[in-house]
């Protein structure tokens, strides 16, 4: 932990605000170099069923944009290349648009919880 703090201070100039740390973590993840958003690479494998259902519920336009970004990133990865730096996803853009899947995941989880509660109440 001490090494991480030392590195963080050097990189951020001792500014450890949430935004600065978030921007640092964003750059370390490197998905921005492929033009991807946070939810394009959503890592929640523990809740894979909820994530798949949330993706299925996406509006058509958002779903197709997600697929396009994924295909483009996959092609770049195969070629062992990144996008030109001016085409990387910006941190601010990722904060604004990159969490597009979260409302759908929350909706699916709420429905599953409601179903579980209903079954507990009716099938004791």
Backbone as JSON Lines, residues from 0, in Angstrom:
{"i":0,"aa":"X","n":[0.82,-1.19,0.0],"ca":[0.0,0.0,0.0],"c":[0.87,1.26,0.0]}
{"i":1,"aa":"X","n":[1.96,1.2,0.72],"ca":[2.85,2.35,0.8],"c":[3.45,2.65,-0.57]}
{"i":2,"aa":"X","n":[3.85,1.6,-1.29],"ca":[4.41,1.78,-2.62],"c":[3.37,2.42,-3.55]}
{"i":3,"aa":"X","n":[2.13,1.96,-3.45],"ca":[1.06,2.52,-4.28],"c":[0.88,4.01,-3.99]}
{"i":4,"aa":"X","n":[0.87,4.38,-2.71],"ca":[0.72,5.8,-2.35],"c":[1.87,6.64,-2.89]}
{"i":5,"aa":"X","n":[3.09,6.1,-2.78],"ca":[4.26,6.82,-3.3],"c":[4.12,7.04,-4.8]}
{"i":6,"aa":"X","n":[3.74,5.99,-5.5],"ca":[3.53,6.09,-6.95],"c":[2.41,7.07,-7.26]}
{"i":7,"aa":"X","n":[1.33,6.99,-6.51],"ca":[0.2,7.88,-6.71],"c":[0.59,9.34,-6.5]}
{"i":8,"aa":"X","n":[1.34,9.61,-5.45],"ca":[1.79,10.99,-5.2],"c":[2.67,11.51,-6.33]}
{"i":9,"aa":"X","n":[3.55,10.65,-6.84],"ca":[4.42,11.06,-7.94],"c":[3.61,11.37,-9.2]}
{"i":10,"aa":"X","n":[2.63,10.54,-9.49],"ca":[1.83,10.7,-10.7],"c":[0.85,11.86,-10.58]}
{"i":11,"aa":"X","n":[0.26,12.04,-9.43],"ca":[-0.81,13.03,-9.27],"c":[-0.35,14.31,-8.6]}
{"i":12,"aa":"X","n":[0.91,14.4,-8.22],"ca":[1.39,15.59,-7.53],"c":[0.73,15.77,-6.18]}
{"i":13,"aa":"X","n":[0.52,14.68,-5.47],"ca":[-0.1,14.65,-4.14],"c":[-1.57,15.0,-4.12]}
{"i":14,"aa":"X","n":[-2.17,15.18,-5.28],"ca":[-3.62,15.41,-5.34],"c":[-4.3,14.05,-5.35]}
{"i":15,"aa":"X","n":[-4.88,13.66,-4.24],"ca":[-5.51,12.34,-4.15],"c":[-7.03,12.46,-4.14]}
{"i":16,"aa":"X","n":[-7.55,13.46,-4.82],"ca":[-9.0,13.59,-4.89],"c":[-9.58,12.42,-5.66]}
{"i":17,"aa":"X","n":[-10.84,12.18,-5.44],"ca":[-11.52,11.05,-6.08],"c":[-11.42,11.15,-7.61]}
{"i":18,"aa":"X","n":[-11.56,12.35,-8.15],"ca":[-11.49,12.54,-9.6],"c":[-10.1,12.21,-10.13]}
{"i":19,"aa":"X","n":[-9.07,12.63,-9.43],"ca":[-7.7,12.38,-9.87],"c":[-7.37,10.89,-9.82]}
{"i":20,"aa":"X","n":[-7.77,10.25,-8.75],"ca":[-7.53,8.81,-8.62],"c":[-8.34,8.07,-9.69]}
{"i":21,"aa":"X","n":[-9.56,8.5,-9.94],"ca":[-10.38,7.89,-10.97],"c":[-9.75,8.03,-12.35]}
{"i":22,"aa":"X","n":[-9.22,9.2,-12.63],"ca":[-8.57,9.43,-13.93],"c":[-7.33,8.55,-14.06]}
{"i":23,"aa":"X","n":[-6.58,8.41,-12.98],"ca":[-5.39,7.55,-13.0],"c":[-5.78,6.1,-13.26]}
{"i":24,"aa":"X","n":[-6.78,5.61,-12.56],"ca":[-7.22,4.23,-12.75],"c":[-7.77,4.03,-14.16]}
{"i":25,"aa":"X","n":[-8.45,5.03,-14.68],"ca":[-8.97,4.97,-16.05],"c":[-7.84,4.76,-17.04]}
{"i":26,"aa":"X","n":[-6.75,5.5,-16.88],"ca":[-5.6,5.37,-17.79],"c":[-4.9,4.04,-17.61]}
{"i":27,"aa":"X","n":[-4.83,3.54,-16.38],"ca":[-4.17,2.27,-16.13],"c":[-4.93,1.09,-16.75]}
{"i":28,"aa":"X","n":[-6.25,1.18,-16.84],"ca":[-7.05,0.11,-17.41],"c":[-6.83,-0.06,-18.91]}
{"i":29,"aa":"X","n":[-6.49,0.98,-19.59],"ca":[-6.13,1.01,-21.0],"c":[-7.28,0.72,-21.97]}
{"i":30,"aa":"X","n":[-8.49,0.44,-21.52],"ca":[-9.56,0.23,-22.48],"c":[-9.86,1.49,-23.28]}
{"i":31,"aa":"X","n":[-9.49,2.64,-22.71],"ca":[-9.71,3.89,-23.42],"c":[-8.89,3.95,-24.71]}
{"i":32,"aa":"X","n":[-7.76,3.25,-24.75],"ca":[-6.9,3.25,-25.94],"c":[-7.53,2.49,-27.1]}
{"i":33,"aa":"X","n":[-8.56,1.7,-26.79],"ca":[-9.29,0.97,-27.82],"c":[-10.6,1.65,-28.18]}
{"i":34,"aa":"X","n":[-10.9,2.78,-27.52],"ca":[-12.14,3.49,-27.78],"c":[-13.33,2.9,-27.05]}
{"i":35,"aa":"X","n":[-13.07,2.14,-25.99],"ca":[-14.14,1.48,-25.24],"c":[-14.56,2.31,-24.04]}
{"i":36,"aa":"X","n":[-15.78,2.04,-23.58],"ca":[-16.3,2.62,-22.35],"c":[-16.19,1.6,-21.23]}
{"i":37,"aa":"X","n":[-16.37,2.07,-20.01],"ca":[-16.32,1.22,-18.81],"c":[-17.24,0.01,-18.96]}
{"i":38,"aa":"X","n":[-18.48,0.22,-19.34],"ca":[-19.43,-0.88,-19.39],"c":[-19.28,-1.76,-20.62]}
{"i":39,"aa":"X","n":[-18.42,-1.39,-21.56],"ca":[-18.12,-2.28,-22.69],"c":[-17.29,-3.46,-22.21]}
{"i":40,"aa":"X","n":[-16.57,-3.27,-21.14],"ca":[-15.7,-4.32,-20.59],"c":[-16.13,-4.65,-19.16]}
{"i":41,"aa":"X","n":[-17.41,-4.56,-18.88],"ca":[-17.93,-4.76,-17.53],"c":[-17.48,-6.11,-16.98]}
{"i":42,"aa":"X","n":[-16.72,-6.12,-15.88],"ca":[-16.07,-7.34,-15.41],"c":[-16.85,-8.16,-14.38]}
{"i":43,"aa":"X","n":[-18.11,-7.9,-14.2],"ca":[-18.85,-8.54,-13.11],"c":[-19.24,-9.98,-13.48]}
{"i":44,"aa":"X","n":[-18.27,-10.88,-13.42],"ca":[-18.51,-12.27,-13.79],"c":[-19.36,-13.0,-12.78]}
{"i":45,"aa":"X","n":[-19.35,-12.51,-11.54],"ca":[-20.16,-13.13,-10.49],"c":[-21.65,-13.02,-10.82]}
{"i":46,"aa":"X","n":[-22.02,-11.97,-11.51],"ca":[-23.42,-11.73,-11.86],"c":[-23.59,-11.75,-13.38]}
{"i":47,"aa":"X","n":[-23.0,-12.75,-14.02],"ca":[-23.0,-12.83,-15.48],"c":[-24.41,-12.87,-16.06]}
{"i":48,"aa":"X","n":[-25.33,-13.59,-15.43],"ca":[-26.69,-13.68,-15.93],"c":[-27.37,-12.31,-15.95]}
{"i":49,"aa":"X","n":[-27.19,-11.53,-14.86],"ca":[-27.79,-10.2,-14.8],"c":[-27.19,-9.29,-15.86]}
{"i":50,"aa":"X","n":[-25.88,-9.4,-16.07],"ca":[-25.21,-8.56,-17.07],"c":[-25.7,-8.91,-18.47]}
{"i":51,"aa":"X","n":[-25.81,-10.19,-18.78],"ca":[-26.29,-10.6,-20.11],"c":[-27.72,-10.1,-20.34]}
{"i":52,"aa":"X","n":[-28.56,-10.21,-19.33],"ca":[-29.94,-9.73,-19.46],"c":[-29.98,-8.22,-19.62]}
{"i":53,"aa":"X","n":[-29.12,-7.51,-18.91],"ca":[-29.06,-6.06,-19.04],"c":[-28.65,-5.66,-20.45]}
{"i":54,"aa":"X","n":[-27.67,-6.35,-21.01],"ca":[-27.24,-6.08,-22.39],"c":[-28.39,-6.35,-23.35]}
{"i":55,"aa":"X","n":[-29.12,-7.41,-23.12],"ca":[-30.26,-7.75,-23.99],"c":[-31.32,-6.65,-23.97]}
{"i":56,"aa":"X","n":[-31.45,-5.95,-22.85],"ca":[-32.47,-4.92,-22.7],"c":[-32.05,-3.55,-23.24]}
{"i":57,"aa":"X","n":[-30.82,-3.42,-23.64],"ca":[-30.35,-2.13,-24.16],"c":[-31.18,-1.7,-25.37]}
{"i":58,"aa":"X","n":[-31.43,-0.41,-25.52],"ca":[-32.06,0.07,-26.75],"c":[-31.18,-0.3,-27.95]}
{"i":59,"aa":"X","n":[-31.8,-0.52,-29.07],"ca":[-31.12,-0.99,-30.26],"c":[-29.9,-0.14,-30.63]}
{"i":60,"aa":"X","n":[-30.03,1.17,-30.6],"ca":[-28.93,2.05,-30.99],"c":[-27.72,1.88,-30.07]}
{"i":61,"aa":"X","n":[-27.97,1.83,-28.76],"ca":[-26.88,1.67,-27.8],"c":[-26.23,0.29,-27.95]}
{"i":62,"aa":"X","n":[-27.07,-0.72,-28.18],"ca":[-26.58,-2.08,-28.36],"c":[-25.65,-2.16,-29.58]}
{"i":63,"aa":"X","n":[-26.04,-1.55,-30.69],"ca":[-25.23,-1.58,-31.9],"c":[-23.95,-0.77,-31.73]}
{"i":64,"aa":"X","n":[-24.02,0.35,-31.03],"ca":[-22.81,1.13,-30.76],"c":[-21.83,0.32,-29.91]}
{"i":65,"aa":"X","n":[-22.35,-0.38,-28.92],"ca":[-21.52,-1.24,-28.06],"c":[-20.83,-2.32,-28.9]}
{"i":66,"aa":"X","n":[-21.6,-2.97,-29.76],"ca":[-21.02,-4.02,-30.61],"c":[-19.96,-3.46,-31.54]}
{"i":67,"aa":"X","n":[-20.21,-2.3,-32.12],"ca":[-19.24,-1.69,-33.03],"c":[-17.93,-1.4,-32.29]}
{"i":68,"aa":"X","n":[-18.04,-0.82,-31.09],"ca":[-16.83,-0.53,-30.31],"c":[-16.08,-1.82,-29.96]}
{"i":69,"aa":"X","n":[-16.82,-2.86,-29.62],"ca":[-16.19,-4.14,-29.25],"c":[-15.48,-4.78,-30.44]}
{"i":70,"aa":"X","n":[-16.12,-4.77,-31.59],"ca":[-15.51,-5.35,-32.79],"c":[-14.26,-4.57,-33.18]}
{"i":71,"aa":"X","n":[-14.35,-3.25,-33.13],"ca":[-13.2,-2.41,-33.46],"c":[-12.05,-2.69,-32.49]}
{"i":72,"aa":"X","n":[-12.35,-2.79,-31.2],"ca":[-11.32,-3.06,-30.19],"c":[-10.71,-4.44,-30.38]}
{"i":73,"aa":"X","n":[-11.54,-5.41,-30.71],"ca":[-11.06,-6.78,-30.93],"c":[-10.09,-6.8,-32.12]}
{"i":74,"aa":"X","n":[-10.44,-6.11,-33.18],"ca":[-9.58,-6.04,-34.36],"c":[-8.24,-5.38,-34.01]}
{"i":75,"aa":"X","n":[-8.29,-4.28,-33.27],"ca":[-7.06,-3.6,-32.86],"c":[-6.2,-4.51,-31.98]}
{"i":76,"aa":"X","n":[-6.84,-5.24,-31.09],"ca":[-6.12,-6.14,-30.2],"c":[-5.42,-7.24,-31.0]}
{"i":77,"aa":"X","n":[-6.09,-7.79,-31.99],"ca":[-5.49,-8.82,-32.84],"c":[-4.27,-8.27,-33.56]}
{"i":78,"aa":"X","n":[-4.38,-7.02,-34.0],"ca":[-3.28,-6.38,-34.72],"c":[-2.2,-5.84,-33.77]}
{"i":79,"aa":"X","n":[-2.45,-5.98,-32.46],"ca":[-1.55,-5.47,-31.42],"c":[-1.29,-3.98,-31.6]}
{"i":80,"aa":"X","n":[-2.39,-3.24,-31.79],"ca":[-2.33,-1.79,-31.99],"c":[-3.34,-1.11,-31.07]}
{"i":81,"aa":"X","n":[-3.15,0.2,-30.91],"ca":[-4.12,1.06,-30.24],"c":[-4.64,2.06,-31.26]}
{"i":82,"aa":"X","n":[-5.74,2.71,-30.92],"ca":[-6.21,3.82,-31.73],"c":[-5.22,4.97,-31.64]}
{"i":83,"aa":"X","n":[-5.24,5.88,-32.61],"ca":[-4.44,7.1,-32.43],"c":[-4.93,7.83,-31.17]}
{"i":84,"aa":"X","n":[-4.02,8.49,-30.48],"ca":[-4.33,9.08,-29.17],"c":[-5.51,10.05,-29.22]}
{"i":85,"aa":"X","n":[-5.7,10.75,-30.32],"ca":[-6.82,11.69,-30.41],"c":[-8.17,10.99,-30.5]}
{"i":86,"aa":"X","n":[-8.18,9.66,-30.69],"ca":[-9.42,8.88,-30.76],"c":[-9.68,8.07,-29.5]}
{"i":87,"aa":"X","n":[-8.78,8.15,-28.52],"ca":[-8.99,7.44,-27.27],"c":[-10.22,8.0,-26.56]}
{"i":88,"aa":"X","n":[-10.89,7.16,-25.81],"ca":[-12.0,7.6,-24.98],"c":[-11.46,8.53,-23.9]}
{"i":89,"aa":"X","n":[-12.07,9.68,-23.76],"ca":[-11.66,10.65,-22.73],"c":[-12.3,10.27,-21.4]}
{"i":90,"aa":"X","n":[-11.6,10.58,-20.32],"ca":[-12.09,10.26,-18.98],"c":[-13.46,10.89,-18.72]}
{"i":91,"aa":"X","n":[-13.6,12.15,-19.08],"ca":[-14.86,12.86,-18.86],"c":[-16.0,12.23,-19.67]}
{"i":92,"aa":"X","n":[-15.69,11.8,-20.9],"ca":[-16.69,11.15,-21.74],"c":[-17.08,9.8,-21.16]}
{"i":93,"aa":"X","n":[-16.1,9.09,-20.6],"ca":[-16.39,7.81,-19.98],"c":[-17.28,7.99,-18.76]}
{"i":94,"aa":"X","n":[-17.02,9.03,-17.97],"ca":[-17.87,9.29,-16.8],"c":[-19.3,9.62,-17.23]}
{"i":95,"aa":"X","n":[-19.43,10.36,-18.32],"ca":[-20.75,10.8,-18.78],"c":[-21.5,9.67,-19.48]}
{"i":96,"aa":"X","n":[-20.83,8.92,-20.35],"ca":[-21.51,7.94,-21.2],"c":[-21.13,6.49,-20.93]}
{"i":97,"aa":"X","n":[-20.1,6.26,-20.16],"ca":[-19.54,4.93,-20.03],"c":[-20.24,3.99,-19.09]}
{"i":98,"aa":"X","n":[-21.2,4.49,-18.32],"ca":[-21.92,3.63,-17.37],"c":[-23.35,3.37,-17.85]}
{"i":99,"aa":"X","n":[-23.5,3.21,-19.13],"ca":[-24.84,3.07,-19.75],"c":[-25.55,1.79,-19.35]}
{"i":100,"aa":"X","n":[-24.82,0.78,-18.92],"ca":[-25.42,-0.51,-18.59],"c":[-25.93,-0.57,-17.15]}
{"i":101,"aa":"X","n":[-25.44,0.3,-16.28],"ca":[-25.75,0.23,-14.86],"c":[-27.24,0.31,-14.52]}
{"i":102,"aa":"X","n":[-28.02,1.21,-15.15],"ca":[-29.45,1.24,-14.81],"c":[-30.17,-0.07,-15.16]}
{"i":103,"aa":"X","n":[-29.74,-0.71,-16.24],"ca":[-30.36,-1.97,-16.66],"c":[-29.96,-3.1,-15.72]}
{"i":104,"aa":"X","n":[-28.72,-3.1,-15.26],"ca":[-28.28,-4.1,-14.3],"c":[-29.04,-3.94,-12.99]}
{"i":105,"aa":"X","n":[-29.2,-2.72,-12.54],"ca":[-29.96,-2.46,-11.3],"c":[-31.4,-2.93,-11.45]}
{"i":106,"aa":"X","n":[-31.98,-2.68,-12.61],"ca":[-33.36,-3.11,-12.87],"c":[-33.48,-4.63,-12.82]}
{"i":107,"aa":"X","n":[-32.57,-5.33,-13.46],"ca":[-32.59,-6.79,-13.47],"c":[-32.41,-7.34,-12.06]}
{"i":108,"aa":"X","n":[-31.45,-6.78,-11.3],"ca":[-31.22,-7.24,-9.94],"c":[-32.45,-7.01,-9.06]}
{"i":109,"aa":"X","n":[-33.12,-5.87,-9.24],"ca":[-34.33,-5.59,-8.47],"c":[-35.44,-6.59,-8.8]}
{"i":110,"aa":"X","n":[-35.58,-6.92,-10.07],"ca":[-36.59,-7.89,-10.48],"c":[-36.29,-9.27,-9.91]}
{"i":111,"aa":"X","n":[-35.03,-9.67,-9.94],"ca":[-34.66,-10.97,-9.38],"c":[-34.89,-11.01,-7.88]}
{"i":112,"aa":"X","n":[-34.57,-9.92,-7.2],"ca":[-34.81,-9.84,-5.76],"c":[-36.31,-9.92,-5.46]}
{"i":113,"aa":"X","n":[-37.1,-9.22,-6.25],"ca":[-38.55,-9.25,-6.07],"c":[-39.1,-10.67,-6.29]}
{"i":114,"aa":"X","n":[-38.6,-11.34,-7.31],"ca":[-39.03,-12.72,-7.59],"c":[-38.65,-13.64,-6.45]}
{"i":115,"aa":"X","n":[-37.42,-13.47,-5.93],"ca":[-36.95,-14.29,-4.82],"c":[-37.81,-14.05,-3.58]}
{"i":116,"aa":"X","n":[-38.12,-12.81,-3.28],"ca":[-38.96,-12.49,-2.13],"c":[-40.36,-13.07,-2.3]}
{"i":117,"aa":"X","n":[-40.9,-12.99,-3.5],"ca":[-42.24,-13.53,-3.77],"c":[-42.25,-15.03,-3.57]}
{"i":118,"aa":"X","n":[-41.23,-15.71,-4.08],"ca":[-41.15,-17.17,-3.93],"c":[-41.01,-17.57,-2.47]}
{"i":119,"aa":"X","n":[-40.23,-16.79,-1.71],"ca":[-40.09,-17.08,-0.28],"c":[-41.42,-16.94,0.44]}
{"i":120,"aa":"X","n":[-42.19,-15.92,0.06],"ca":[-43.47,-15.67,0.71],"c":[-44.54,-16.7,0.35]}
{"i":121,"aa":"X","n":[-44.48,-17.22,-0.87],"ca":[-45.54,-18.1,-1.34],"c":[-45.19,-19.58,-1.33]}
{"i":122,"aa":"X","n":[-43.93,-19.93,-1.19],"ca":[-43.53,-21.34,-1.24],"c":[-42.7,-21.72,-0.04]}
{"i":123,"aa":"X","n":[-43.18,-21.39,1.15],"ca":[-42.45,-21.72,2.39],"c":[-42.54,-23.18,2.67]}
